[in-house]
Amino acid sequence: MPGTMTAGGKTLPSIQATFDDALAKLPDGYVDGHFGDRPWGVTVKRSEDGKRTWLYGEELSGTDIVSFNLYRLAGSGSILKPCEMSSAKVIEFVLSFEPSREKAAPRP
């Protein structure tokens, strides 16, 4: 992910692979879960062609949010575009968010 997971100008493959794997495990649509010790609601949308993933999460008992778009490039790699927050916050959230085991009820 150029510009987001780099060290000395080079992508850190282990972080990118771990991030991609964790993001892929999140279901499309809305899911409740936990980040840290706090409850969160997360919505994931993926484009039909698989080139864009959008995630919006909000702390259910507070005011914190996480939001980003991930764009898959034609060659190899992808670009992470956080929405008014650091890439580090997005990466930490995706790697640490634990979806609930039970199916969430549809949101109104």
Residue, then its C-alpha position, 0 to 999 in steps of 0.5 A: m500500500p504505497g504511502t501507507m505501509t512503508a519503511g524506507g520507501k518500501t512496502l512492508p509485505s507482512i503488514q500488507a498481507t496481514f491487513d489484507d487478510a484481516l479485512a477480507k475476513l470481515p463480512d460485507g454489510y453491517v456487523d457488531g463487534h469489539f475493538g479494545d474493550r468497547p463495542w463497535g458497529v462496522t459496515v463494509k462495502r466492496s465494489e462488484d469488481g473488487k477494486r474498492t473496499w469501503l469501511y466505516g466503523e463507529e464506537l457504539s458507546g462513544t464518539d470514535i470512528v474509523s473510515f477508509n477506502l482501499y483501492r486495488l491497483a491494476g498491477s500488484g498492490s493497493i492504496l489505503k485512503p483513510c478519511e481524516m485519520s492516520s493510516a496507523k489508526v486504520i491498520e490497528f483497527v482492522l487488525s484488532f477488531e473482533p466481530s461478534r460471533e452471532k449474526a447482527a440484526p439489520r440496521p434501520 
